[in-house]
């Protein structure tokens, strides 16, 4: 007799940190009906820091995502992602949307989770985040 597959689809309601949703986004944290997600690794870009990060949103659009639903995370949100799902990132520096001063901005080094700042003209990885209700 053939065994039935008991696989249950992961939904935002049933997901836990680290789960990958149907669209490829990854759950970072859930609390009080709000979930913080990171875009799939395939949407990651390498670029200079900017206030608008057009490369990030162009890549999201290319892959079928609605760019208006996403944002570049703050330093604190990047640190949170490192705490909960470090294996879903490369072991390199990721830009945040947080400025340090006129010439530098904050990011997080994912091999150790340390936040630091670098010249905005440097090219580093960027991943978009979004918040959804459940």
Backbone as XML, in Angstrom:
<?xml version="1.0"?>
<chain id="A" units="angstrom">
  <residue number="1" name="UNK">
    <atom name="N" x="0.854" y="-1.186" z="0.000"/>
    <atom name="CA" x="0.000" y="0.000" z="0.000"/>
    <atom name="C" x="0.893" y="1.242" z="0.000"/>
  </residue>
  <residue number="2" name="UNK">
    <atom name="N" x="0.549" y="2.212" z="-0.814"/>
    <atom name="CA" x="1.333" y="3.442" z="-0.931"/>
    <atom name="C" x="1.113" y="4.332" z="0.289"/>
  </residue>
  <residue number="3" name="UNK">
    <atom name="N" x="2.215" y="4.835" z="0.828"/>
    <atom name="CA" x="2.128" y="5.708" z="2.006"/>
    <atom name="C" x="1.775" y="7.127" z="1.551"/>
  </residue>
  <residue number="4" name="UNK">
    <atom name="N" x="0.879" y="7.751" z="2.257"/>
    <atom name="CA" x="0.511" y="9.132" z="1.941"/>
    <atom name="C" x="1.595" y="10.080" z="2.414"/>
  </residue>
  <residue number="5" name="UNK">
    <atom name="N" x="1.815" y="11.107" z="1.637"/>
    <atom name="CA" x="2.809" y="12.117" z="2.000"/>
    <atom name="C" x="2.188" y="13.052" z="3.036"/>
  </residue>
  <residue number="6" name="UNK">
    <atom name="N" x="2.806" y="13.146" z="4.194"/>
    <atom name="CA" x="2.299" y="14.014" z="5.260"/>
    <atom name="C" x="2.937" y="15.398" z="5.241"/>
  </residue>
  <residue number="7" name="UNK">
    <atom name="N" x="3.565" y="15.755" z="4.124"/>
    <atom name="CA" x="4.212" y="17.057" z="4.002"/>
    <atom name="C" x="3.186" y="18.173" z="4.163"/>
  </residue>
  <residue number="8" name="UNK">
    <atom name="N" x="3.522" y="19.141" z="4.984"/>
    <atom name="CA" x="2.667" y="20.304" z="5.188"/>
    <atom name="C" x="3.393" y="21.531" z="4.658"/>
  </residue>
  <residue number="9" name="UNK">
    <atom name="N" x="2.706" y="22.291" z="3.830"/>
    <atom name="CA" x="3.307" y="23.504" z="3.281"/>
    <atom name="C" x="3.563" y="24.511" z="4.401"/>
  </residue>
  <residue number="10" name="UNK">
    <atom name="N" x="4.725" y="25.133" z="4.349"/>
    <atom name="CA" x="5.049" y="26.166" z="5.342"/>
    <atom name="C" x="4.363" y="27.455" z="4.924"/>
  </residue>
  <residue number="11" name="UNK">
    <atom name="N" x="3.601" y="28.014" z="5.827"/>
    <atom name="CA" x="2.957" y="29.303" z="5.592"/>
    <atom name="C" x="3.516" y="30.298" z="6.602"/>
  </residue>
  <residue number="12" name="UNK">
    <atom name="N" x="3.242" y="31.548" z="6.405"/>
    <atom name="CA" x="3.727" y="32.565" z="7.343"/>
    <atom name="C" x="3.165" y="32.294" z="8.739"/>
  </residue>
  <residue number="13" name="UNK">
    <atom name="N" x="1.973" y="31.736" z="8.815"/>
    <atom name="CA" x="1.365" y="31.442" z="10.120"/>
    <atom name="C" x="2.105" y="30.314" z="10.855"/>
  </residue>
  <residue number="14" name="UNK">
    <atom name="N" x="2.577" y="29.304" z="10.111"/>
    <atom name="CA" x="3.225" y="28.147" z="10.732"/>
    <atom name="C" x="4.746" y="28.236" z="10.761"/>
  </residue>
  <residue number="15" name="UNK">
    <atom name="N" x="5.309" y="29.196" z="10.063"/>
    <atom name="CA" x="6.768" y="29.303" z="9.917"/>
    <atom name="C" x="7.453" y="29.699" z="11.224"/>
  </residue>
  <residue number="16" name="UNK">
    <atom name="N" x="8.705" y="29.264" z="11.342"/>
    <atom name="CA" x="9.583" y="29.668" z="12.441"/>
    <atom name="C" x="10.844" y="30.269" z="11.825"/>
  </residue>
  <residue number="17" name="UNK">
    <atom name="N" x="11.643" y="31.013" z="12.607"/>
    <atom name="CA" x="12.863" y="31.599" z="12.047"/>
    <atom name="C" x="13.711" y="30.556" z="11.320"/>
  </residue>
  <residue number="18" name="UNK">
    <atom name="N" x="14.127" y="30.932" z="10.093"/>
    <atom name="CA" x="14.931" y="30.051" z="9.262"/>
    <atom name="C" x="14.129" y="29.316" z="8.208"/>
  </residue>
  <residue number="19" name="UNK">
    <atom name="N" x="12.799" y="29.273" z="8.371"/>
    <atom name="CA" x="11.966" y="28.614" z="7.363"/>
    <atom name="C" x="11.943" y="29.431" z="6.078"/>
  </residue>
  <residue number="20" name="UNK">
    <atom name="N" x="11.913" y="28.709" z="4.953"/>
    <atom name="CA" x="11.844" y="29.339" z="3.639"/>
    <atom name="C" x="10.405" y="29.244" z="3.149"/>
  </residue>
  <residue number="21" name="UNK">
    <atom name="N" x="9.837" y="30.390" z="2.794"/>
    <atom name="CA" x="8.454" y="30.437" z="2.317"/>
    <atom name="C" x="8.401" y="30.117" z="0.825"/>
  </residue>
  <residue number="22" name="UNK">
    <atom name="N" x="7.199" y="29.965" z="0.302"/>
    <atom name="CA" x="6.999" y="29.565" z="-1.091"/>
    <atom name="C" x="7.713" y="30.487" z="-2.079"/>
  </residue>
  <residue number="23" name="UNK">
    <atom name="N" x="7.758" y="31.785" z="-1.815"/>
    <atom name="CA" x="8.413" y="32.723" z="-2.730"/>
    <atom name="C" x="9.931" y="32.775" z="-2.552"/>
  </residue>
  <residue number="24" name="UNK">
    <atom name="N" x="10.468" y="31.977" z="-1.628"/>
    <atom name="CA" x="11.911" y="31.937" z="-1.400"/>
    <atom name="C" x="12.395" y="32.849" z="-0.297"/>
  </residue>
  <residue number="25" name="UNK">
    <atom name="N" x="11.518" y="33.711" z="0.211"/>
    <atom name="CA" x="11.928" y="34.589" z="1.314"/>
    <atom name="C" x="12.069" y="33.763" z="2.589"/>
  </residue>
  <residue number="26" name="UNK">
    <atom name="N" x="12.898" y="34.255" z="3.502"/>
    <atom name="CA" x="13.249" y="33.508" z="4.704"/>
    <atom name="C" x="12.773" y="34.266" z="5.938"/>
  </residue>
  <residue number="27" name="UNK">
    <atom name="N" x="12.152" y="33.556" z="6.865"/>
    <atom name="CA" x="11.649" y="34.163" z="8.093"/>
    <atom name="C" x="12.823" y="34.436" z="9.035"/>
  </residue>
  <residue number="28" name="UNK">
    <atom name="N" x="12.949" y="35.685" z="9.474"/>
    <atom name="CA" x="13.976" y="36.073" z="10.438"/>
    <atom name="C" x="13.410" y="35.998" z="11.848"/>
  </residue>
  <residue number="29" name="UNK">
    <atom name="N" x="12.261" y="36.634" z="12.041"/>
    <atom name="CA" x="11.659" y="36.703" z="13.361"/>
    <atom name="C" x="10.160" y="36.946" z="13.222"/>
  </residue>
  <residue number="30" name="UNK">
    <atom name="N" x="9.392" y="36.431" z="14.192"/>
    <atom name="CA" x="7.953" y="36.676" z="14.254"/>
    <atom name="C" x="7.606" y="37.131" z="15.655"/>
  </residue>
  <residue number="31" name="UNK">
    <atom name="N" x="6.732" y="38.143" z="15.754"/>
    <atom name="CA" x="6.313" y="38.629" z="17.049"/>
    <atom name="C" x="5.036" y="39.451" z="16.910"/>
  </residue>
  <residue number="32" name="UNK">
    <atom name="N" x="4.070" y="39.161" z="17.731"/>
    <atom name="CA" x="2.827" y="39.945" z="17.803"/>
    <atom name="C" x="2.171" y="40.178" z="16.445"/>
  </residue>
  <residue number="33" name="UNK">
    <atom name="N" x="2.092" y="39.133" z="15.620"/>
    <atom name="CA" x="1.414" y="39.243" z="14.333"/>
    <atom name="C" x="2.228" y="39.887" z="13.232"/>
  </residue>
  <residue number="34" name="UNK">
    <atom name="N" x="3.500" y="40.149" z="13.479"/>
    <atom name="CA" x="4.375" y="40.759" z="12.470"/>
    <atom name="C" x="5.592" y="39.869" z="12.252"/>
  </residue>
  <residue number="35" name="UNK">
    <atom name="N" x="5.901" y="39.606" z="10.994"/>
    <atom name="CA" x="7.063" y="38.781" z="10.662"/>
    <atom name="C" x="8.060" y="39.608" z="9.852"/>
  </residue>
  <residue number="36" name="UNK">
    <atom name="N" x="9.345" y="39.460" z="10.192"/>
    <atom name="CA" x="10.428" y="40.092" z="9.448"/>
    <atom name="C" x="11.028" y="39.032" z="8.538"/>
  </residue>
  <residue number="37" name="UNK">
    <atom name="N" x="11.075" y="39.328" z="7.229"/>
    <atom name="CA" x="11.568" y="38.387" z="6.227"/>
    <atom name="C" x="12.748" y="38.979" z="5.478"/>
  </residue>
  <residue number="38" name="UNK">
    <atom name="N" x="13.601" y="38.104" z="4.960"/>
    <atom name="CA" x="14.691" y="38.528" z="4.086"/>
    <atom name="C" x="14.438" y="37.911" z="2.710"/>
  </residue>
  <residue number="39" name="UNK">
    <atom name="N" x="14.770" y="38.659" z="1.670"/>
    <atom name="CA" x="14.591" y="38.181" z="0.300"/>
    <atom name="C" x="15.524" y="36.998" z="0.028"/>
  </residue>
  <residue number="40" name="UNK">
    <atom name="N" x="15.195" y="36.180" z="-0.958"/>
    <atom name="CA" x="16.054" y="35.043" z="-1.297"/>
    <atom name="C" x="17.475" y="35.494" z="-1.660"/>
  </residue>
  <residue number="41" name="UNK">
    <atom name="N" x="18.434" y="34.596" z="-1.444"/>
    <atom name="CA" x="19.834" y="34.891" z="-1.743"/>
    <atom name="C" x="20.016" y="35.277" z="-3.215"/>
  </residue>
  <residue number="42" name="UNK">
    <atom name="N" x="19.160" y="34.752" z="-4.084"/>
    <atom name="CA" x="19.253" y="35.046" z="-5.513"/>
    <atom name="C" x="18.992" y="36.521" z="-5.831"/>
  </residue>
  <residue number="43" name="UNK">
    <atom name="N" x="18.431" y="37.269" z="-4.881"/>
    <atom name="CA" x="18.155" y="38.693" z="-5.105"/>
    <atom name="C" x="19.278" y="39.586" z="-4.576"/>
  </residue>
  <residue number="44" name="UNK">
    <atom name="N" x="20.276" y="38.969" z="-3.956"/>
    <atom name="CA" x="21.397" y="39.717" z="-3.370"/>
    <atom name="C" x="22.176" y="40.450" z="-4.468"/>
  </residue>
  <residue number="45" name="UNK">
    <atom name="N" x="22.621" y="41.661" z="-4.165"/>
    <atom name="CA" x="23.449" y="42.424" z="-5.104"/>
    <atom name="C" x="24.698" y="42.916" z="-4.387"/>
  </residue>
  <residue number="46" name="UNK">
    <atom name="N" x="25.688" y="43.303" z="-5.175"/>
    <atom name="CA" x="26.885" y="43.957" z="-4.661"/>
    <atom name="C" x="26.889" y="45.356" z="-5.249"/>
  </residue>
  <residue number="47" name="UNK">
    <atom name="N" x="26.932" y="46.366" z="-4.378"/>
    <atom name="CA" x="26.887" y="47.743" z="-4.856"/>
    <atom name="C" x="27.454" y="48.695" z="-3.805"/>
  </residue>
  <residue number="48" name="UNK">
    <atom name="N" x="27.609" y="49.950" z="-4.215"/>
    <atom name="CA" x="28.006" y="51.005" z="-3.280"/>
    <atom name="C" x="26.788" y="51.363" z="-2.433"/>
  </residue>
  <residue number="49" name="UNK">
    <atom name="N" x="27.047" y="51.978" z="-1.283"/>
    <atom name="CA" x="25.955" y="52.428" z="-0.428"/>
    <atom name="C" x="25.259" y="53.613" z="-1.097"/>
  </residue>
  <residue number="50" name="UNK">
    <atom name="N" x="23.953" y="53.702" z="-0.938"/>
    <atom name="CA" x="23.205" y="54.881" z="-1.392"/>
    <atom name="C" x="21.946" y="55.004" z="-0.554"/>
  </residue>
  <residue number="51" name="UNK">
    <atom name="N" x="21.312" y="56.142" z="-0.651"/>
    <atom name="CA" x="20.067" y="56.334" z="0.096"/>
    <atom name="C" x="18.933" y="55.496" z="-0.503"/>
  </residue>
  <residue number="52" name="UNK">
    <atom name="N" x="19.026" y="55.163" z="-1.797"/>
    <atom name="CA" x="17.919" y="54.475" z="-2.475"/>
    <atom name="C" x="18.236" y="53.054" z="-2.947"/>
  </residue>
  <residue number="53" name="UNK">
    <atom name="N" x="19.505" y="52.660" z="-3.050"/>
    <atom name="CA" x="19.911" y="51.317" z="-3.469"/>
    <atom name="C" x="19.123" y="50.812" z="-4.689"/>
  </residue>
  <residue number="54" name="UNK">
    <atom name="N" x="19.170" y="51.532" z="-5.828"/>
    <atom name="CA" x="18.364" y="51.115" z="-6.987"/>
    <atom name="C" x="18.683" y="49.701" z="-7.481"/>
  </residue>
  <residue number="55" name="UNK">
    <atom name="N" x="19.932" y="49.259" z="-7.346"/>
    <atom name="CA" x="20.314" y="47.916" z="-7.809"/>
    <atom name="C" x="19.517" y="46.824" z="-7.089"/>
  </residue>
  <residue number="56" name="UNK">
    <atom name="N" x="19.273" y="47.042" z="-5.801"/>
    <atom name="CA" x="18.534" y="46.065" z="-4.994"/>
    <atom name="C" x="17.113" y="45.918" z="-5.515"/>
  </residue>
  <residue number="57" name="UNK">
    <atom name="N" x="16.465" y="47.032" z="-5.752"/>
    <atom name="CA" x="15.063" y="47.004" z="-6.150"/>
    <atom name="C" x="14.896" y="46.556" z="-7.601"/>
  </residue>
  <residue number="58" name="UNK">
    <atom name="N" x="15.880" y="46.856" z="-8.463"/>
    <atom name="CA" x="15.859" y="46.340" z="-9.838"/>
    <atom name="C" x="15.977" y="44.818" z="-9.836"/>
  </residue>
  <residue number="59" name="UNK">
    <atom name="N" x="16.842" y="44.277" z="-8.993"/>
    <atom name="CA" x="17.027" y="42.828" z="-8.902"/>
    <atom name="C" x="15.751" y="42.151" z="-8.389"/>
  </residue>
  <residue number="60" name="UNK">
    <atom name="N" x="15.105" y="42.738" z="-7.400"/>
    <atom name="CA" x="13.836" y="42.198" z="-6.905"/>
    <atom name="C" x="12.803" y="42.147" z="-8.032"/>
  </residue>
  <residue number="61" name="UNK">
    <atom name="N" x="12.704" y="43.235" z="-8.782"/>
    <atom name="CA" x="11.731" y="43.312" z="-9.881"/>
    <atom name="C" x="12.044" y="42.258" z="-10.937"/>
  </residue>
  <residue number="62" name="UNK">
    <atom name="N" x="13.330" y="42.107" z="-11.292"/>
    <atom name="CA" x="13.749" y="41.103" z="-12.272"/>
    <atom name="C" x="13.305" y="39.704" z="-11.867"/>
  </residue>
  <residue number="63" name="UNK">
    <atom name="N" x="13.254" y="39.451" z="-10.578"/>
    <atom name="CA" x="12.911" y="38.116" z="-10.088"/>
    <atom name="C" x="11.436" y="37.969" z="-9.710"/>
  </residue>
  <residue number="64" name="UNK">
    <atom name="N" x="10.620" y="38.941" z="-10.126"/>
    <atom name="CA" x="9.184" y="38.819" z="-9.964"/>
    <atom name="C" x="8.613" y="39.329" z="-8.650"/>
  </residue>
  <residue number="65" name="UNK">
    <atom name="N" x="9.435" y="40.001" z="-7.846"/>
    <atom name="CA" x="8.949" y="40.562" z="-6.587"/>
    <atom name="C" x="8.456" y="41.990" z="-6.809"/>
  </residue>
  <residue number="66" name="UNK">
    <atom name="N" x="7.542" y="42.438" z="-5.971"/>
    <atom name="CA" x="7.080" y="43.819" z="-6.011"/>
    <atom name="C" x="8.044" y="44.646" z="-5.153"/>
  </residue>
  <residue number="67" name="UNK">
    <atom name="N" x="8.915" y="45.448" z="-5.779"/>
    <atom name="CA" x="9.936" y="46.181" z="-5.020"/>
    <atom name="C" x="9.371" y="47.107" z="-3.946"/>
  </residue>
  <residue number="68" name="UNK">
    <atom name="N" x="8.139" y="47.585" z="-4.127"/>
    <atom name="CA" x="7.574" y="48.525" z="-3.151"/>
    <atom name="C" x="7.291" y="47.859" z="-1.805"/>
  </residue>
  <residue number="69" name="UNK">
    <atom name="N" x="7.321" y="46.521" z="-1.751"/>
    <atom name="CA" x="7.061" y="45.810" z="-0.499"/>
    <atom name="C" x="8.335" y="45.568" z="0.311"/>
  </residue>
  <residue number="70" name="UNK">
    <atom name="N" x="9.481" y="45.985" z="-0.214"/>
    <atom name="CA" x="10.777" y="45.651" z="0.384"/>
    <atom name="C" x="11.549" y="46.906" z="0.770"/>
  </residue>
  <residue number="71" name="UNK">
    <atom name="N" x="12.548" y="46.746" z="1.651"/>
    <atom name="CA" x="13.403" y="47.861" z="2.069"/>
    <atom name="C" x="14.792" y="47.322" z="2.397"/>
  </residue>
  <residue number="72" name="UNK">
    <atom name="N" x="15.765" y="48.216" z="2.404"/>
    <atom name="CA" x="17.105" y="47.851" z="2.859"/>
    <atom name="C" x="17.098" y="47.969" z="4.380"/>
  </residue>
  <residue number="73" name="UNK">
    <atom name="N" x="17.527" y="46.925" z="5.078"/>
    <atom name="CA" x="17.401" y="46.903" z="6.539"/>
    <atom name="C" x="18.315" y="47.887" z="7.262"/>
  </residue>
  <residue number="74" name="UNK">
    <atom name="N" x="17.915" y="48.241" z="8.461"/>
    <atom name="CA" x="18.767" y="49.041" z="9.341"/>
    <atom name="C" x="19.894" y="48.160" z="9.877"/>
  </residue>
  <residue number="75" name="UNK">
    <atom name="N" x="20.847" y="48.781" z="10.505"/>
    <atom name="CA" x="21.945" y="48.044" z="11.150"/>
    <atom name="C" x="21.376" y="47.047" z="12.158"/>
  </residue>
  <residue number="76" name="UNK">
    <atom name="N" x="20.413" y="47.468" z="12.946"/>
    <atom name="CA" x="19.830" y="46.614" z="13.980"/>
    <atom name="C" x="19.080" y="45.422" z="13.375"/>
  </residue>
  <residue number="77" name="UNK">
    <atom name="N" x="18.391" y="45.645" z="12.267"/>
    <atom name="CA" x="17.686" y="44.544" z="11.607"/>
    <atom name="C" x="18.676" y="43.531" z="11.027"/>
  </residue>
  <residue number="78" name="UNK">
    <atom name="N" x="19.795" y="44.021" z="10.481"/>
    <atom name="CA" x="20.834" y="43.114" z="9.987"/>
    <atom name="C" x="21.438" y="42.285" z="11.118"/>
  </residue>
  <residue number="79" name="UNK">
    <atom name="N" x="21.661" y="42.929" z="12.254"/>
    <atom name="CA" x="22.190" y="42.218" z="13.423"/>
    <atom name="C" x="21.205" y="41.140" z="13.884"/>
  </residue>
  <residue number="80" name="UNK">
    <atom name="N" x="19.925" y="41.446" z="13.846"/>
    <atom name="CA" x="18.890" y="40.491" z="14.217"/>
    <atom name="C" x="18.920" y="39.280" z="13.282"/>
  </residue>
  <residue number="81" name="UNK">
    <atom name="N" x="19.057" y="39.537" z="11.984"/>
    <atom name="CA" x="19.145" y="38.442" z="11.012"/>
    <atom name="C" x="20.367" y="37.577" z="11.296"/>
  </residue>
  <residue number="82" name="UNK">
    <atom name="N" x="21.486" y="38.200" z="11.665"/>
    <atom name="CA" x="22.676" y="37.417" z="11.999"/>
    <atom name="C" x="22.415" y="36.537" z="13.224"/>
  </residue>
  <residue number="83" name="UNK">
    <atom name="N" x="21.707" y="37.068" z="14.201"/>
    <atom name="CA" x="21.418" y="36.313" z="15.421"/>
    <atom name="C" x="20.519" y="35.102" z="15.152"/>
  </residue>
  <residue number="84" name="UNK">
    <atom name="N" x="19.542" y="35.260" z="14.235"/>
    <atom name="CA" x="18.553" y="34.210" z="14.015"/>
    <atom name="C" x="18.868" y="33.282" z="12.849"/>
  </residue>
  <residue number="85" name="UNK">
    <atom name="N" x="19.400" y="33.832" z="11.739"/>
    <atom name="CA" x="19.578" y="32.994" z="10.541"/>
    <atom name="C" x="20.913" y="33.273" z="9.824"/>
  </residue>
  <residue number="86" name="UNK">
    <atom name="N" x="22.027" y="33.213" z="10.511"/>
    <atom name="CA" x="23.310" y="33.557" z="9.867"/>
    <atom name="C" x="23.654" y="32.677" z="8.666"/>
  </residue>
  <residue number="87" name="UNK">
    <atom name="N" x="23.187" y="31.436" z="8.654"/>
    <atom name="CA" x="23.537" y="30.525" z="7.558"/>
    <atom name="C" x="22.898" y="30.913" z="6.228"/>
  </residue>
  <residue number="88" name="UNK">
    <atom name="N" x="21.947" y="31.822" z="6.249"/>
    <atom name="CA" x="21.299" y="32.258" z="5.012"/>
    <atom name="C" x="22.009" y="33.458" z="4.366"/>
  </residue>
  <residue number="89" name="UNK">
    <atom name="N" x="23.176" y="33.808" z="4.895"/>
    <atom name="CA" x="23.965" y="34.922" z="4.360"/>
    <atom name="C" x="25.377" y="34.442" z="4.055"/>
  </residue>
  <residue number="90" name="UNK">
    <atom name="N" x="26.056" y="35.138" z="3.148"/>
    <atom name="CA" x="27.463" y="34.866" z="2.892"/>
    <atom name="C" x="28.274" y="35.400" z="4.061"/>
  </residue>
  <residue number="91" name="UNK">
    <atom name="N" x="29.474" y="34.893" z="4.252"/>
    <atom name="CA" x="30.314" y="35.366" z="5.373"/>
    <atom name="C" x="31.097" y="36.593" z="4.921"/>
  </residue>
  <residue number="92" name="UNK">
    <atom name="N" x="30.390" y="37.657" z="4.701"/>
    <atom name="CA" x="30.979" y="38.891" z="4.197"/>
    <atom name="C" x="30.250" y="40.097" z="4.792"/>
  </residue>
  <residue number="93" name="UNK">
    <atom name="N" x="30.616" y="41.284" z="4.363"/>
    <atom name="CA" x="30.023" y="42.529" z="4.846"/>
    <atom name="C" x="28.753" y="42.838" z="4.060"/>
  </residue>
  <residue number="94" name="UNK">
    <atom name="N" x="27.687" y="43.173" z="4.769"/>
    <atom name="CA" x="26.414" y="43.585" z="4.171"/>
    <atom name="C" x="26.118" y="45.022" z="4.569"/>
  </residue>
  <residue number="95" name="UNK">
    <atom name="N" x="25.767" y="45.832" z="3.574"/>
    <atom name="CA" x="25.343" y="47.201" z="3.858"/>
    <atom name="C" x="24.007" y="47.212" z="4.586"/>
  </residue>
  <residue number="96" name="UNK">
    <atom name="N" x="23.843" y="48.204" z="5.468"/>
    <atom name="CA" x="22.535" y="48.515" z="6.045"/>
    <atom name="C" x="22.113" y="49.876" z="5.478"/>
  </residue>
  <residue number="97" name="UNK">
    <atom name="N" x="20.917" y="50.292" z="5.806"/>
    <atom name="CA" x="20.449" y="51.622" z="5.378"/>
    <atom name="C" x="20.890" y="52.713" z="6.354"/>
  </residue>
  <residue number="98" name="UNK">
    <atom name="N" x="21.577" y="52.336" z="7.414"/>
    <atom name="CA" x="21.952" y="53.267" z="8.476"/>
    <atom name="C" x="23.264" y="53.990" z="8.161"/>
  </residue>
  <residue number="99" name="UNK">
    <atom name="N" x="23.193" y="55.307" z="8.098"/>
    <atom name="CA" x="24.402" y="56.105" z="7.871"/>
    <atom name="C" x="25.184" y="56.269" z="9.162"/>
  </residue>
  <residue number="100" name="UNK">
    <atom name="N" x="26.500" y="56.346" z="9.027"/>
    <atom name="CA" x="27.358" y="56.659" z="10.168"/>
    <atom name="C" x="27.670" y="58.153" z="10.158"/>
  </residue>
  <residue number="101" name="UNK">
    <atom name="N" x="28.058" y="58.657" z="9.002"/>
    <atom name="CA" x="28.306" y="60.094" z="8.812"/>
    <atom name="C" x="28.197" y="60.387" z="7.315"/>
  </residue>
  <residue number="102" name="UNK">
    <atom name="N" x="28.670" y="61.548" z="6.879"/>
    <atom name="CA" x="28.513" y="61.957" z="5.479"/>
    <atom name="C" x="29.234" y="61.025" z="4.495"/>
  </residue>
  <residue number="103" name="UNK">
    <atom name="N" x="30.304" y="60.374" z="4.936"/>
    <atom name="CA" x="31.085" y="59.551" z="4.011"/>
    <atom name="C" x="31.045" y="58.050" z="4.304"/>
  </residue>
  <residue number="104" name="UNK">
    <atom name="N" x="30.521" y="57.652" z="5.464"/>
    <atom name="CA" x="30.511" y="56.240" z="5.866"/>
    <atom name="C" x="29.100" y="55.783" z="6.233"/>
  </residue>
  <residue number="105" name="UNK">
    <atom name="N" x="28.893" y="54.456" z="6.141"/>
    <atom name="CA" x="27.605" y="53.865" z="6.534"/>
    <atom name="C" x="27.871" y="52.550" z="7.259"/>
  </residue>
  <residue number="106" name="UNK">
    <atom name="N" x="26.863" y="52.121" z="8.028"/>
    <atom name="CA" x="26.959" y="50.905" z="8.826"/>
    <atom name="C" x="26.643" y="49.661" z="8.013"/>
  </residue>
  <residue number="107" name="UNK">
    <atom name="N" x="27.248" y="48.583" z="8.438"/>
    <atom name="CA" x="26.942" y="47.272" z="7.888"/>
    <atom name="C" x="27.262" y="46.231" z="8.937"/>
  </residue>
  <residue number="108" name="UNK">
    <atom name="N" x="27.065" y="44.970" z="8.583"/>
    <atom name="CA" x="27.365" y="43.858" z="9.483"/>
    <atom name="C" x="28.219" y="42.843" z="8.738"/>
  </residue>
  <residue number="109" name="UNK">
    <atom name="N" x="29.268" y="42.387" z="9.411"/>
    <atom name="CA" x="30.129" y="41.344" z="8.858"/>
    <atom name="C" x="29.543" y="40.016" z="9.311"/>
  </residue>
  <residue number="110" name="UNK">
    <atom name="N" x="29.089" y="39.197" z="8.359"/>
    <atom name="CA" x="28.338" y="38.005" z="8.729"/>
    <atom name="C" x="29.162" y="36.830" z="9.219"/>
  </residue>
  <residue number="111" name="UNK">
    <atom name="N" x="30.476" y="36.840" z="9.052"/>
    <atom name="CA" x="31.229" y="35.712" z="9.605"/>
    <atom name="C" x="31.333" y="35.809" z="11.123"/>
  </residue>
  <residue number="112" name="UNK">
    <atom name="N" x="31.182" y="37.030" z="11.695"/>
    <atom name="CA" x="31.252" y="37.163" z="13.149"/>
    <atom name="C" x="30.111" y="37.974" z="13.755"/>
  </residue>
  <residue number="113" name="UNK">
    <atom name="N" x="29.252" y="38.558" z="12.924"/>
    <atom name="CA" x="28.103" y="39.302" z="13.422"/>
    <atom name="C" x="28.415" y="40.681" z="13.968"/>
  </residue>
  <residue number="114" name="UNK">
    <atom name="N" x="29.629" y="41.153" z="13.722"/>
    <atom name="CA" x="30.047" y="42.455" z="14.237"/>
    <atom name="C" x="29.594" y="43.571" z="13.289"/>
  </residue>
  <residue number="115" name="UNK">
    <atom name="N" x="28.985" y="44.605" z="13.845"/>
    <atom name="CA" x="28.606" y="45.786" z="13.065"/>
    <atom name="C" x="29.812" y="46.704" z="12.957"/>
  </residue>
  <residue number="116" name="UNK">
    <atom name="N" x="29.957" y="47.317" z="11.807"/>
    <atom name="CA" x="31.035" y="48.270" z="11.593"/>
    <atom name="C" x="30.633" y="49.231" z="10.501"/>
  </residue>
  <residue number="117" name="UNK">
    <atom name="N" x="31.461" y="50.233" z="10.282"/>
    <atom name="CA" x="31.141" y="51.165" z="9.203"/>
    <atom name="C" x="32.272" y="51.156" z="8.185"/>
  </residue>
  <residue number="118" name="UNK">
    <atom name="N" x="31.915" y="51.572" z="6.969"/>
    <atom name="CA" x="32.859" y="51.561" z="5.854"/>
    <atom name="C" x="32.536" y="52.742" z="4.950"/>
  </residue>
  <residue number="119" name="UNK">
    <atom name="N" x="33.499" y="53.160" z="4.109"/>
    <atom name="CA" x="33.207" y="54.242" z="3.165"/>
    <atom name="C" x="32.056" y="53.872" z="2.227"/>
  </residue>
  <residue number="120" name="UNK">
    <atom name="N" x="31.157" y="54.796" z="2.008"/>
    <atom name="CA" x="29.990" y="54.557" z="1.164"/>
    <atom name="C" x="30.363" y="54.177" z="-0.265"/>
  </residue>
  <residue number="121" name="UNK">
    <atom name="N" x="31.560" y="54.552" z="-0.710"/>
    <atom name="CA" x="31.996" y="54.243" z="-2.073"/>
    <atom name="C" x="32.412" y="52.778" z="-2.229"/>
  </residue>
  <residue number="122" name="UNK">
    <atom name="N" x="32.554" y="52.062" z="-1.124"/>
    <atom name="CA" x="32.930" y="50.639" z="-1.184"/>
    <atom name="C" x="31.739" y="49.809" z="-1.652"/>
  </residue>
  <residue number="123" name="UNK">
    <atom name="N" x="32.038" y="48.733" z="-2.366"/>
    <atom name="CA" x="30.972" y="47.848" z="-2.842"/>
    <atom name="C" x="30.877" y="46.626" z="-1.929"/>
  </residue>
  <residue number="124" name="UNK">
    <atom name="N" x="29.672" y="46.405" z="-1.409"/>
    <atom name="CA" x="29.409" y="45.269" z="-0.540"/>
    <atom name="C" x="28.056" y="44.659" z="-0.877"/>
  </residue>
  <residue number="125" name="UNK">
    <atom name="N" x="27.736" y="43.549" z="-0.235"/>
    <atom name="CA" x="26.476" y="42.854" z="-0.449"/>
    <atom name="C" x="25.314" y="43.637" z="0.160"/>
  </residue>
  <residue number="126" name="UNK">
    <atom name="N" x="24.134" y="43.470" z="-0.462"/>
    <atom name="CA" x="22.894" y="44.057" z="0.058"/>
    <atom name="C" x="21.767" y="43.056" z="-0.189"/>
  </residue>
  <residue number="127" name="UNK">
    <atom name="N" x="20.932" y="42.856" z="0.841"/>
    <atom name="CA" x="19.727" y="42.023" z="0.726"/>
    <atom name="C" x="18.552" y="42.825" z="1.242"/>
  </residue>
  <residue number="128" name="UNK">
    <atom name="N" x="17.440" y="42.726" z="0.565"/>
    <atom name="CA" x="16.225" y="43.428" z="0.976"/>
    <atom name="C" x="15.471" y="42.632" z="2.038"/>
  </residue>
  <residue number="129" name="UNK">
    <atom name="N" x="14.766" y="43.352" z="2.904"/>
    <atom name="CA" x="13.914" y="42.777" z="3.947"/>
    <atom name="C" x="12.495" y="43.295" z="3.719"/>
  </residue>
  <residue number="130" name="UNK">
    <atom name="N" x="11.533" y="42.650" z="4.361"/>
    <atom name="CA" x="10.176" y="43.185" z="4.399"/>
    <atom name="C" x="9.472" y="42.696" z="5.649"/>
  </residue>
  <residue number="131" name="UNK">
    <atom name="N" x="8.426" y="43.403" z="6.034"/>
    <atom name="CA" x="7.598" y="43.015" z="7.165"/>
    <atom name="C" x="6.239" y="42.620" z="6.614"/>
  </residue>
  <residue number="132" name="UNK">
    <atom name="N" x="5.688" y="41.534" z="7.149"/>
    <atom name="CA" x="4.345" y="41.110" z="6.773"/>
    <atom name="C" x="3.559" y="40.790" z="8.039"/>
  </residue>
  <residue number="133" name="UNK">
    <atom name="N" x="2.259" y="40.979" z="7.947"/>
    <atom name="CA" x="1.402" y="40.613" z="9.074"/>
    <atom name="C" x="0.901" y="39.193" z="8.866"/>
  </residue>
  <residue number="134" name="UNK">
    <atom name="N" x="0.588" y="38.543" z="9.953"/>
    <atom name="CA" x="0.042" y="37.173" z="9.870"/>
    <atom name="C" x="-1.038" y="36.991" z="10.914"/>
  </residue>
</chain>
